[in-house]
Structure formats: C-alpha cells, structure tokens
Amino acid sequence: MKRIDYERELEKLQVELCYLQDWLKATGHRCIVVFEGRDAAGKGGAIKAITARVSPRVFRVVALPAPSDREKSQMLIQRYFEHFPAAGEIVIFDRSWYNRAGVDSVMGFAKDKQVERFLKLAPRIENYIIDGGIQLIKFWLEVGMEEQEKRFHARIEDPLRQWKLSPMDLESYSRWYDYSRARDRMLAATDTGQSPWHVVRTDDKRRGRLNLIAQLLKLIPYEQLKHGKVKLPERSKKNAYDDIGSLKGRRFVPEVF
C-alpha cells in the first residue's frame, strides 16, 4: 500500500479514535485490548498508530517486563490486574497473560500441565472480567514466514531497529512451527463466543494496521458527541511586565538547527 494512501486512510481512522476517546470519557466505558502475535508481526507499529493522536491518560499502553521472582510466585494474571482500566480508559496490553500459551510453552518456561491449566482457566477468568463490566478485545497479528525473515534482517542491518532484536526473537525464528502449534492450541482453547480472537494479517503492515483499527472501532459501541464552540478568552493585562526581558542571561539550548 502506498504511503500517501495509507496516511490518508489512517488520518480518517485517527479522527474516529478521537471521537471514541470523547465517548469513553463521557460514558466511563472500560476496555482492555490484548495484542498478541508472532515476533515482528507489527504489534508495536499498530499500537503506535492507535495512540499517536489520543491522550495517553485515556489510551494506556502496558508492556510488562519479564516477571520478577516475587511475581513468579503469584497467580499468573495477578500482575496484570493492577493495570486494568478505570472508568473512561482503554488499556492496551502489548503482550499479556497469553505469554503462558506462547513463549512460556515453546521455550519450556512452563510445564505442559501448567499450560494446559492456563488454557482451561483463561476463558473463565475472561468471563469474570467481562461480567465485571470491562470490554475485552483480543487481537492476534499473523505474519508469514518470508515476511518475518525480511523484518528480522532489517532489524539486524538497521541501527535504529536493532534494539527490537532480542535473543528470544532469534529463538522464535528458529522455532517457527513450534510457535505455530502453540498458536493453534491457544486459539482452539480460548477463541470463545464471549471473548473471541480477531486475527489480522500483517504481511502488508499498512493494510494490517488500518484493518485492525477499523475492527477496533467497529467493536466498541461509541458515537460522536456534540461539543459547543470553543472561544479563547482575552489575555488579562493585569500585572503585565516584560516577561521576555526577564529571561535574559538564562541558559537557552543552543539553536543548532
């Protein structure tokens, strides 16, 4: 997809996201959006496209690091609870409790019995979340084998992207089919009527982002709210003084550009 076409369509969707933001604040609606998918599938780029024009106080992004020793002794989902949305918020989880069904399963960080127990309990826990008044939306981003390889090579060669490449990414690359089986197992167990997975093809990053945002907007029952016209008040001249001259001698950043 050409950049000019992508940016035109993205701007339309971002306007709708601003309308959604107004509606969230007015209604107190709470929503969780879970982002999962293959490494290099474009989760970060999609999240940036969603949050670029909205307030981080309304659209909160949560990307938790590896659990501490203390967190490892807790319930799997326990460390995520504290990040759940308050009234008028959307919380976007960049990776989530579904790590147990993905990387934990493939890399042997969890025993098969633990993974099986998680897959059995996850739909029940999600039903409790939904019954508690929180809308739960789950996206799985799927990228093809050849496209993933291209993106990994781009990360290796581009110093601006090398930070995205971790030893875990390299391991995931070598275990493509193990991750495919883990994905299929997870979808079979947790793609439910009350909490379905929405699979997004992202070989074309731009189309994938647009399709994902369009689906997100479709799933939340928002509406555009009417606002009164805003007019700037006149600046008060009371206590006026030379507030430019008072900065003389301060340490200004050199204007090198």
N, C-alpha and C positions, 0 to 999 in steps of 0.2 A: 504494500500500500504506500503511495507517495506521501511524503511528509506533509505537503500542503493540504491534501485531502484529510489526512489523519488529524492534523491540528484543527481544521475547520469543524470536524465532527466532535472532537474532544471538547472544544470550547462549548458546543451546544450541551453536551452532557454535564460539563462542569457548572454551567448555569443551573441545570436541574438539580445538581448536588447542593447548590446554594439554597435553592427553594426547599430541598429536603432538610437542610440544616435549620432553616427558619421554622419549619413544621415540627421538627424534633424538639426544639426549644419551647415551642408553644404548647405542645401536647404532652411533653415528658416521656415520649416513647423511648424505650430502651432496646438496643440491638447489639448483638455480637456477630461479627463476620470473621469466619475462620478461613485462613489461607493456607492450603497445603498443596503439595505437588512435587514433581521431580526437581532436583537441583538444576539451576539455570533455566527453569521454566518461565521465569519472568514475574515472580511474586513481588519482588521489591519494586520493579517498574510500574506494575499495576497499582500497587498501594500508593506510590508517589503520584500517579495520575489522579487517583481519587482524592488525595488530601492536599493537592497543590493549591487549591483556591478556597479552601474552607478552614475553619478555625480548629487548631489542634486541641482546643478545650472541648469541642463537640465530637470531632473525629479523632479519637485517641488510638495511637498505634502502640501495640505491645509486642516486643520481640525479646523474650526472656533468654538469658544465657543458660548454659548447662546448669543443672541443679547442684546446689551445694550439698555437702554431706548431711546437713540437717534436713534439707528438703527431700533428699533421697529417702529419709526415714518417714516422711509424711505420706498421706494419700497422694496418688499421682496427680490428681486435679487440684489439690489443695492450694498450691502456689499460684494457680490461675484465678481463684475465687476473688482475691483482693483487688484484681484488676477489672472485675465485672462492671458494667456500666451503671451509673446513677441515672436519674431522670434526665431525659434530653440528650443522651450520649449514644454514640456508636463506638464500640471498641473493636478494633481490627487486630486480630491475633496473627502475626507473621510467624507461622508455625504455632502449634498448640499441643494439647494433650494427646493429639494423634501421633506425636513422636513415638509413643509406645508401639503403635502399629507399623511405623515406618522404620526410622533409623535404629530404634531400640531392638526391633525384631531382626532386622537384616544384619546388624553389627554384633549381635549377641549381647547387647547391654541388658536385655531382659530374657528370662527363660520363656520357653514356649507356653508353659502353663500361665505365666503372668500375662502374656499377650492374649491368650485365649480368654482369660478372665476379664481383661480390659474390653475386648471386643463384645463380650457378653453384657458387661455393665454399662458401656458408653451410651447406648440408646436409652437406657433407663435414666441415667444422670441427665442426659439432654432433655428428656421429657420433663424432669423436675425443673430444669432451667426454663423451659417454655411455659410450663404450668405456673411458674413464678412471675410470668408477665414479660419475660425477655424474649425478643425475637431472635432466633438463631439461624444464620445463613452460612452454609459451608461451600467453599469453592475448592475444587481440585484442578490445578493447572497441569496440563499434559503437553509435553514437548517430545518430538520424535528423536530417535537415536542420532541421526545425522545432524540435525539442528543443534542438539545438545553438544555434540562434539565440536561444532563450529564455535559455539559460545564459550566452551572451555578453552579452546585455542585462543580466542580473542582475549580472554582473561589472562592467559599466560603471557601474551605479547604486549598487552596494553598496560602501562604502569598505573593508569587511572582505574583499572579494573582488577589488578592483582590482589587487592585486599578481599575481593569476593571469592577468591580461590583458597579453600581450606583443605587440609589432609582428608577430611571427611568427604569433601566433594570428589576428590580423586578416587577415593574408595568406592563412592557411589557409582562413579563412571565405570569402574571395573565390574561392578555387580548389577548391571542393568536388569537382568532377568530376575534376580532375587528381589529387587525393588518392584518389578512388575508383579510378581506373585504376592508380595506384601500389599501392594495397592489393591489387587483383585480381592484378596482376603478381607481387607478393611472395608471396601465398598460393599461386598456381599453381606457383611455383618452390620454395617452402620448406615447404609443408604435406606432410610426408612421413610414412610409416608409423612410422618410428623417432622422429621429432620433429614431431608434428602441432601445428597451431594449434587452440586452443579459442576459438571466437567467442562473446562474451557480449553480448546485447542489453541496453543500459543506459538506454533512454528512461525507464524507471522505475528510478531509481538504487537504491532499496532492494532491489527484487527482483533487480536485476542483481548487487548485492554478495552477497546470500545465495546466489544460484545459482553465482556464481564460487567462493565459499569452499567450498560443498558439493562442487563439482567438484574443487577442490584437495585436499580431504580424501579424496575418492574415489580420486584418482590416486596418492597416497602410501600404501604398504602398512604403515601404522602399527597399533599395537594399544595398548590401555590397560594400563599396567604397574601392578602391585600395590605399594603402599607400606606400610611399617609405621606404626603410630600415632606421632605426634609429641607429646611432652610437654615443656613448658617446664621447665627446671631451676630450682631455687630461687636467688634472688639471694643472693650472698655478702654477709655483713655485715662481713667483714674490711675494715679500713681505712675504715670508714664515716665520713662527715663531712657538714656542712651544704653540699651542693653547689648548693642553691638560693640561699642567702645569699651564696655566693661570687660570684654574678653581679650583685650589687648595684652600681649605678653604671656598668654596661656599656651600650653603645648599642643599645637594643632598637628594632626597627622600630615606628613609631607605629601603634597599633591604631585605624585609621580606619574599620574595618568591624566 
